[in-house]
Amino acid sequence: MNGLGGLDRPAAPTSPGAWDERSEEWLADQEHTTPTEEPTTAARPARRTGADPVKALLHRHRDLCERAVDPLEIAAGLEAHGVTDRTAARFLHRDVFSLAEEMYARTPRDGDTPPGTKPLTTPRARADWILLTLLPGALCGATVVGLHLTHGQTRLITAAAGALALPLALRAALARGPLAARHAGRPTATRIGWLLVYALLGDGLLRAAAAGGPDVLPTGSAEGPWPLTVAPVLALALSCAPAAWCAHLLAVRARRKLSASRALKDFATSAKPLLLATLALYLGALTALLTLTTAILDEPAAHPQTLTLGALLFLSRLLTNHGFTQAPALVLTAAASAEATALTTLFTARLPGCDWLAIPVQTLVDTWGPAAIPTIACGAGTLTLLLHAMRTLTRASAHAPQDQPS
């Protein structure tokens, strides 16, 4: 029995050798208390006597403390394990950062360690990933120019070469730099490929299918019965460079804010507008590139579906880069499935007795045009990922320094 409500609780471990299941139960009890105990704890914090709760926490997170290069890395790791400022108060600390400083100071290391917290090192822009992010746009632009200058079999060869080279260029651009995936996650190349292919010919195919076609294969021009929209794909390829710079800016600014923060809540508050500003900056660059490409190629403007697709791909890459891979995979799958379903229902409705399948899609096309399908699909996915990013990318643990290629 103890003095807090007369509840029986396990005794604290007094040495690393005493760490067992009972000690785990004690630590969990220290980190999770009922709301009725909060006033008593706040009014009369427990004194450190023979039981040392920080020592037990050190034992539990020994690998994290020994691997950390500064207290900020320990604070980020504790947050990732669910330790909050409220939990830190149970260990007689005002916040997780203060608790991390004590854990860092009490962890034995070889050699002397400098006192205090050093500012986190910020990633630097490097020439290799800068050039690689320019490669997709350059190859896509060269392919478009080749298609306009060639005819017949030469044009088919040019289109095939561009279709093979562009995915390789995208993979190279995403292999290094701020857009590189730092964690092994679910493959999303097929889903992204479908979304880009739909941006190229989906609207034209949807319009033709809604009118009872298509009767011929695409001719590769915007005036044909099955028109291609090249400008959005070219703008998205060119936007790889500004996307990388925006991701780099987010990483640099987040590290600086993390160094200046003294509480997890403070960092989350300052990181939210930073994330929104980064997304707005990328969308501004994509809008400018899309306006330029549509003017040069003399194609109709496709801002709604292209901007929502660009935002979806950008947010999914940011989340994947920081280790949150499940949500992007699910959302990209849902968006690609929605576009594929819209096309499928129009063709399936031609079967006897299946006319009703085409009613929802036909209504959307008649009311807002073919662009409504990808805009709704990608827009809903973008909103979902943005809400997820506001919760995950504003954590200190998402921006903790790691041994990753830059």
C-alpha positions as semicolon CSV with decimal commas, in nm:
position;residue;x (nm);y (nm);z (nm)
1;M;0,000;0,000;0,000
2;N;0,122;0,352;-0,073
3;G;0,007;0,700;0,011
4;L;-0,179;0,775;-0,317
5;G;-0,533;0,650;-0,274
6;G;-0,426;0,334;-0,092
7;L;-0,353;0,148;-0,415
8;D;-0,110;-0,139;-0,432
9;R;0,166;-0,069;-0,682
10;P;0,482;-0,257;-0,769
11;A;0,802;-0,133;-0,615
12;A;1,049;0,054;-0,832
13;P;1,358;-0,131;-0,954
14;T;1,669;-0,013;-0,774
15;S;1,927;-0,169;-1,005
16;P;1,950;-0,281;-1,369
17;G;1,979;-0,641;-1,253
18;A;1,639;-0,618;-1,090
19;W;1,466;-0,532;-1,420
20;D;1,191;-0,786;-1,485
21;E;0,821;-0,799;-1,569
22;R;0,736;-0,645;-1,234
23;S;0,963;-0,351;-1,312
24;E;0,797;-0,305;-1,649
25;E;0,465;-0,289;-1,467
26;W;0,604;-0,026;-1,232
27;L;0,732;0,192;-1,518
28;A;0,402;0,168;-1,702
29;D;0,230;0,272;-1,380
30;Q;0,460;0,573;-1,356
31;E;0,382;0,680;-1,714
32;H;0,004;0,624;-1,699
33;T;-0,202;0,735;-1,401
34;T;-0,572;0,793;-1,365
35;P;-0,708;1,150;-1,381
36;T;-0,807;1,132;-1,014
37;E;-0,441;1,107;-0,914
38;E;-0,331;1,414;-1,112
39;P;-0,410;1,682;-0,848
40;T;-0,231;1,484;-0,578
41;T;0,078;1,436;-0,797
42;A;0,087;1,800;-0,899
43;A;0,040;1,925;-0,547
44;R;0,289;1,692;-0,384
45;P;0,549;1,549;-0,626
46;A;0,718;1,236;-0,504
47;R;1,064;1,276;-0,364
48;R;1,346;1,068;-0,501
49;T;1,450;0,832;-0,230
50;G;1,576;0,481;-0,288
51;A;1,362;0,441;-0,599
52;D;1,499;0,624;-0,902
53;P;1,239;0,636;-1,182
54;V;1,480;0,805;-1,425
55;K;1,723;0,518;-1,374
56;A;1,450;0,275;-1,474
57;L;1,372;0,484;-1,780
58;L;1,740;0,490;-1,869
59;H;1,750;0,113;-1,857
60;R;1,441;0,084;-2,073
61;H;1,581;0,321;-2,340
62;R;1,948;0,229;-2,303
63;D;2,012;0,189;-2,676
64;L;1,855;0,525;-2,755
65;C;2,060;0,706;-2,490
66;E;2,388;0,542;-2,589
67;R;2,333;0,612;-2,959
68;A;2,220;0,974;-2,916
69;V;2,463;1,250;-3,007
70;D;2,274;1,515;-2,807
71;P;1,974;1,545;-2,571
72;L;1,747;1,657;-2,856
73;E;1,780;1,318;-3,020
74;I;1,677;1,150;-2,694
75;A;1,378;1,385;-2,663
76;A;1,266;1,297;-3,015
77;G;1,306;0,927;-2,944
78;L;1,109;0,951;-2,621
79;E;0,829;1,129;-2,804
80;A;0,824;0,854;-3,065
81;H;0,776;0,604;-2,778
82;G;0,477;0,798;-2,644
83;V;0,648;0,997;-2,366
84;T;0,488;1,342;-2,337
85;D;0,546;1,649;-2,123
86;R;0,277;1,522;-1,888
87;T;0,466;1,196;-1,855
88;A;0,788;1,386;-1,785
89;A;0,619;1,553;-1,489
90;R;0,591;1,209;-1,327
91;F;0,972;1,198;-1,337
92;L;1,000;1,542;-1,172
93;H;1,082;1,728;-1,495
94;R;0,897;2,018;-1,651
95;D;0,907;1,872;-2,006
96;V;1,051;1,596;-2,219
97;F;1,352;1,809;-2,316
98;S;1,454;1,852;-1,953
99;L;1,412;1,479;-1,892
100;A;1,619;1,402;-2,202
101;E;1,899;1,628;-2,079
102;E;1,924;1,434;-1,753
103;M;1,914;1,100;-1,936
104;Y;2,186;1,221;-2,173
105;A;2,404;1,344;-1,885
106;R;2,364;1,019;-1,690
107;T;2,447;0,790;-1,982
108;P;2,811;0,673;-1,964
109;R;3,014;0,732;-2,279
110;D;3,372;0,692;-2,389
111;G;3,557;1,020;-2,353
112;D;3,428;1,356;-2,243
113;T;3,105;1,489;-2,381
114;P;3,047;1,862;-2,423
115;P;2,793;2,004;-2,178
116;G;2,464;2,147;-2,291
117;T;2,267;2,097;-2,608
118;K;2,429;2,162;-2,943
119;P;2,221;2,297;-3,229
120;L;2,115;2,022;-3,464
121;T;2,312;1,997;-3,784
122;T;2,101;2,103;-4,080
123;P;2,117;1,922;-4,416
124;R;2,307;2,096;-4,692
125;A;2,221;2,128;-5,058
126;R;2,449;1,915;-5,274
127;A;2,521;1,938;-5,643
128;D;2,442;1,571;-5,712
129;W;2,079;1,576;-5,600
130;I;2,024;1,924;-5,745
131;L;2,122;1,798;-6,091
132;L;1,924;1,477;-6,052
133;T;1,603;1,667;-5,972
134;L;1,643;1,857;-6,300
135;L;1,675;1,534;-6,500
136;P;1,303;1,432;-6,519
137;G;1,197;1,772;-6,646
138;A;1,480;1,782;-6,899
139;L;1,402;1,436;-7,038
140;C;1,027;1,502;-7,047
141;G;1,084;1,832;-7,226
142;A;1,315;1,667;-7,478
143;T;1,055;1,398;-7,543
144;V;0,781;1,657;-7,604
145;V;1,003;1,849;-7,844
146;G;1,089;1,524;-8,024
147;L;0,722;1,436;-8,063
148;H;0,653;1,772;-8,222
149;L;0,945;1,745;-8,465
150;T;0,905;1,384;-8,578
151;H;0,644;1,185;-8,768
152;G;0,551;0,826;-8,839
153;Q;0,772;0,550;-8,705
154;T;1,031;0,795;-8,573
155;R;0,764;0,956;-8,359
156;L;0,664;0,621;-8,211
157;I;1,027;0,545;-8,128
158;T;1,063;0,886;-7,964
159;A;0,750;0,831;-7,755
160;A;0,865;0,484;-7,649
161;A;1,212;0,612;-7,555
162;G;1,062;0,894;-7,351
163;A;0,820;0,657;-7,176
164;L;1,112;0,436;-7,072
165;A;1,354;0,715;-6,979
166;L;1,116;0,924;-6,767
167;P;1,054;0,658;-6,496
168;L;1,428;0,594;-6,472
169;A;1,492;0,966;-6,434
170;L;1,226;0,994;-6,164
171;R;1,377;0,703;-5,975
172;A;1,721;0,862;-5,992
173;A;1,583;1,197;-5,872
174;L;1,407;1,032;-5,579
175;A;1,706;0,819;-5,480
176;R;1,911;1,104;-5,332
177;G;1,855;1,435;-5,164
178;P;1,560;1,562;-4,959
179;L;1,306;1,355;-5,156
180;A;1,490;1,027;-5,099
181;A;1,301;0,764;-4,902
182;R;1,492;0,725;-4,577
183;H;1,289;0,427;-4,463
184;A;1,194;0,106;-4,636
185;G;0,824;0,121;-4,710
186;R;0,554;-0,008;-4,932
187;P;0,625;0,032;-5,305
188;T;0,409;0,302;-5,463
189;A;0,562;0,323;-5,811
190;T;0,267;0,146;-5,978
191;R;0,012;0,377;-5,817
192;I;0,209;0,689;-5,906
193;G;0,257;0,559;-6,259
194;W;-0,118;0,510;-6,301
195;L;-0,190;0,862;-6,173
196;L;0,058;1,012;-6,420
197;V;-0,076;0,806;-6,710
198;Y;-0,428;0,917;-6,625
199;A;-0,309;1,280;-6,620
200;L;-0,175;1,223;-6,972
201;L;-0,474;1,054;-7,138
202;G;-0,741;0,993;-6,874
203;D;-0,953;1,304;-6,935
204;G;-0,958;1,245;-7,309
205;L;-1,054;0,879;-7,267
206;L;-1,322;0,964;-7,012
207;R;-1,477;1,227;-7,240
208;A;-1,473;0,986;-7,534
209;A;-1,622;0,703;-7,327
210;A;-1,900;0,930;-7,199
211;A;-1,985;1,013;-7,563
212;G;-1,996;0,646;-7,667
213;G;-1,639;0,607;-7,789
214;P;-1,353;0,590;-7,837
215;D;-1,357;0,460;-8,191
216;V;-0,987;0,512;-8,269
217;L;-0,657;0,503;-8,085
218;P;-0,505;0,832;-7,964
219;T;-0,319;1,026;-8,230
220;G;-0,092;1,204;-7,985
221;S;-0,239;1,548;-8,045
222;A;-0,475;1,764;-7,842
223;E;-0,718;1,798;-8,134
224;G;-0,781;1,426;-8,196
225;P;-1,087;1,224;-8,091
226;W;-0,889;1,094;-7,793
227;P;-0,676;1,397;-7,698
228;L;-0,363;1,375;-7,485
229;T;-0,282;1,640;-7,226
230;V;0,095;1,667;-7,223
231;A;0,126;1,999;-7,038
232;P;0,029;1,862;-6,691
233;V;0,279;1,575;-6,712
234;L;0,554;1,809;-6,829
235;A;0,476;2,055;-6,548
236;L;0,483;1,775;-6,290
237;A;0,816;1,649;-6,424
238;L;0,963;1,998;-6,411
239;S;0,831;2,043;-6,057
240;C;1,066;1,776;-5,922
241;A;1,329;2,045;-5,871
242;P;1,112;2,289;-5,671
243;A;0,967;1,994;-5,477
244;A;1,318;1,893;-5,369
245;W;1,402;2,250;-5,268
246;C;1,078;2,282;-5,069
247;A;1,150;1,954;-4,888
248;H;1,505;2,074;-4,819
249;L;1,371;2,403;-4,681
250;L;1,130;2,215;-4,455
251;A;1,411;1,997;-4,319
252;V;1,640;2,295;-4,251
253;R;1,376;2,511;-4,086
254;A;1,239;2,221;-3,880
255;R;1,586;2,139;-3,744
256;R;1,638;2,501;-3,644
257;K;1,302;2,522;-3,472
258;L;1,373;2,195;-3,294
259;S;1,702;2,333;-3,164
260;A;1,529;2,645;-3,033
261;S;1,228;2,467;-2,880
262;R;1,209;2,376;-2,512
263;A;0,889;2,169;-2,522
264;L;0,728;1,929;-2,765
265;K;0,412;2,138;-2,780
266;D;0,612;2,448;-2,871
267;F;0,778;2,268;-3,159
268;A;0,448;2,128;-3,288
269;T;0,292;2,475;-3,277
270;S;0,574;2,628;-3,481
271;A;0,601;2,334;-3,722
272;K;0,239;2,346;-3,843
273;P;0,260;2,682;-4,025
274;L;0,600;2,576;-4,160
275;L;0,447;2,265;-4,317
276;L;0,158;2,463;-4,467
277;A;0,396;2,726;-4,604
278;T;0,611;2,455;-4,764
279;L;0,309;2,303;-4,938
280;A;0,191;2,646;-5,054
281;L;0,538;2,725;-5,190
282;Y;0,543;2,404;-5,394
283;L;0,192;2,461;-5,529
284;G;0,292;2,813;-5,630
285;A;0,588;2,680;-5,825
286;L;0,373;2,410;-5,987
287;T;0,110;2,667;-6,085
288;A;0,374;2,880;-6,258
289;L;0,517;2,579;-6,442
290;L;0,171;2,461;-6,548
291;T;0,081;2,806;-6,679
292;L;0,405;2,813;-6,877
293;T;0,367;2,465;-7,027
294;T;0,002;2,514;-7,126
295;A;0,094;2,840;-7,298
296;I;0,388;2,687;-7,487
297;L;0,202;2,371;-7,593
298;D;-0,123;2,561;-7,659
299;E;-0,332;2,320;-7,452
300;P;-0,638;2,393;-7,236
301;A;-0,560;2,481;-6,876
302;A;-0,585;2,185;-6,638
303;H;-0,514;2,355;-6,307
304;P;-0,758;2,179;-6,069
305;Q;-0,663;1,820;-6,148
306;T;-0,292;1,895;-6,188
307;L;-0,255;2,095;-5,867
308;T;-0,441;1,836;-5,660
309;L;-0,230;1,558;-5,812
310;G;0,091;1,752;-5,748
311;A;-0,007;1,820;-5,386
312;L;-0,096;1,452;-5,339
313;L;0,239;1,332;-5,474
314;F;0,435;1,594;-5,277
315;L;0,271;1,513;-4,944
316;S;0,301;1,139;-5,000
317;R;0,672;1,181;-5,067
318;L;0,725;1,396;-4,757
319;L;0,551;1,140;-4,538
320;T;0,739;0,849;-4,693
321;N;1,066;1,036;-4,650
322;H;1,003;1,069;-4,276
323;G;0,904;0,706;-4,227
324;F;0,523;0,730;-4,248
325;T;0,465;0,494;-4,538
326;Q;0,132;0,329;-4,470
327;A;-0,097;0,629;-4,514
328;P;0,057;0,741;-4,849
329;A;0,031;0,387;-4,987
330;L;-0,335;0,360;-4,889
331;V;-0,431;0,706;-5,015
332;L;-0,250;0,667;-5,348
333;T;-0,422;0,332;-5,394
334;A;-0,760;0,487;-5,321
335;A;-0,705;0,774;-5,567
336;A;-0,586;0,545;-5,846
337;S;-0,874;0,305;-5,779
338;A;-1,129;0,589;-5,796
339;E;-1,002;0,698;-6,138
340;A;-0,994;0,341;-6,268
341;T;-1,344;0,275;-6,133
342;A;-1,482;0,582;-6,309
343;L;-1,354;0,458;-6,645
344;T;-1,462;0,101;-6,579
345;T;-1,820;0,194;-6,494
346;L;-1,865;0,380;-6,823
347;F;-1,760;0,077;-7,025
348;T;-1,941;-0,172;-6,801
349;A;-2,264;0,028;-6,839
350;R;-2,276;-0,074;-7,207
351;L;-2,364;-0,428;-7,105
352;P;-2,736;-0,516;-7,110
353;G;-2,913;-0,408;-6,793
354;C;-2,611;-0,216;-6,653
355;D;-2,705;0,135;-6,766
356;W;-2,741;0,254;-6,406
357;L;-2,373;0,201;-6,336
358;A;-2,278;0,502;-6,546
359;I;-2,521;0,747;-6,385
360;P;-2,287;0,889;-6,113
361;V;-1,988;0,933;-6,344
362;Q;-2,199;1,058;-6,634
363;T;-2,359;1,316;-6,406
364;L;-2,021;1,444;-6,290
365;V;-1,888;1,463;-6,646
366;D;-2,198;1,644;-6,774
367;T;-2,196;1,890;-6,484
368;W;-1,829;1,972;-6,429
369;G;-1,647;1,799;-6,712
370;P;-1,398;1,509;-6,714
371;A;-1,164;1,701;-6,483
372;A;-1,406;1,645;-6,194
373;I;-1,304;1,279;-6,152
374;P;-0,927;1,327;-6,094
375;T;-0,987;1,651;-5,904
376;I;-1,220;1,485;-5,654
377;A;-1,007;1,170;-5,624
378;C;-0,674;1,350;-5,579
379;G;-0,829;1,635;-5,378
380;A;-0,977;1,398;-5,122
381;G;-0,645;1,214;-5,100
382;T;-0,455;1,541;-5,057
383;L;-0,681;1,653;-4,774
384;T;-0,642;1,317;-4,601
385;L;-0,263;1,324;-4,625
386;L;-0,250;1,688;-4,517
387;L;-0,443;1,611;-4,198
388;H;-0,216;1,312;-4,138
389;A;0,095;1,522;-4,201
390;M;-0,023;1,793;-3,961
391;R;-0,028;1,528;-3,691
392;T;0,288;1,334;-3,776
393;L;0,532;1,575;-3,943
394;T;0,495;1,822;-3,657
395;R;0,651;1,576;-3,411
396;A;1,008;1,624;-3,299
397;S;1,075;1,256;-3,368
398;A;0,993;1,308;-3,739
399;H;1,286;1,550;-3,774
400;A;1,538;1,383;-3,545
401;P;1,886;1,357;-3,700
402;Q;1,955;1,019;-3,853
403;D;2,239;0,862;-4,043
404;Q;2,082;0,901;-4,386
405;P;2,218;1,001;-4,722
406;S;2,173;1,364;-4,810
